[in-house]
Amino acid sequence: MSSVVEPLPSAAAADAALVERYLTHARVLKRLAPRTLALYRADLDKLARLAAQAGVALPQVQHHHVRSWVARMHAGGRSGRGIALILSGWRGFYVWLGREGGIGANPVLGIRAPRQPRPLPKALGVDEAVQLAEHIDEGDDPWLDARDAAMVELLYGSGLRVGELVGLDVAASDAAARAGRGWIDLDQAEVQVQGKGSKRRAVPLGRSAAEALRRWLAVRGQVMAAGEAAAALFIGRRGTRLSAPSVWQRLRRRSQQAGLATPVHPHMLRHSFASHVLQSSGDLRAVQELLGHASIGTTQVYTRLDFQHLAQAYDAAHPRARRR
């Protein structure tokens, strides 16, 4: 009687079986949603294909293999965030395989995705910012137009965050201080702001912003505000404190009505404020204090924005910069 020897499973079949075991483990233990499980499977299938191309089984993958695959994905245009997500999936698989006794060391441990370049903040040009601030919508409610003009002047003229803007009161009070709200002081020409981390700072109030605020305060009382909203600097037609989404909506509408090419959001005006102050003064430390940044490193992004502006001016004006 001849015995039939069953063929050993191929490396590909063994790897596929490992992946299935891990996915079953992850589905049961982590209670993953079907879509998340599908993403795990796609990342592990990619790992198995790369390992097969390198001529190794999944348990034989080494640190240098993973490093080369990360470099290949990066060179192929994969974002740092995308690579980080893939590495996370691979790392989890090898943690499980280590617990199962299948490997001695995790080949993904210590490998990080390439750092994604920090995008430059979007800022308006000086002419665009002035165009937005001075725009008058003849078809709009004069009450709303006065309020929106004051908001633009504060966002651009003082570099406020939208949360800081809607948290402002008309005047200082014990209630505002206890609640962590800011206020305007027209006599001293400054804004008292409650920023991130409950840090309070005073920001200068420019002449245009002060004039816009006086125009707004002259008509603000046409709408009655009750309770806490009675102290709010910016209110809506229903007499409640204005919300951040409402500011976004009104600013977008105003920028479109003013004929700007790009819809404007509140943080774009904060970026414009910082960029234009830095261009004029060159004082990075002062910009840091005005913005309320805890670290100078956060403010340094505006030096890149300023350099970009200078580079564009050079390209446009310098005869040696022009290419045929």
Buried (B, 14 or more C-beta within 10 A) or exposed (E): EEEEEEEEEEBBEBBBEBBEBBBEBBBEEEEBEEEBBEBBBEBBEBBBEBBBEBEBBBBEBEBEBBBEBBEEBBEEEBEBEBBBBBBBBBBBBBBBBBEEEEBEEBBBEEBEBBEEEEEBBBBBEEEBBEBBBEBEBEEBEEBBBBBBBBBBBBBBBBBBBBBBBBBBBBEBEEEBBEEEBBBBEBEEEBBBBBBEEEEEBBBEBBEBBBEBBEBBBEBBEEBEBEEBBEBBBBBBEEBBBBEBEBBBEBBBBBBEBBEBEEEBBBBBBBBBBBBBBBBEEEEBEEBBEBBBBEEEEEBEBBBEBBEEBEEEEEEEEEEEEEEE
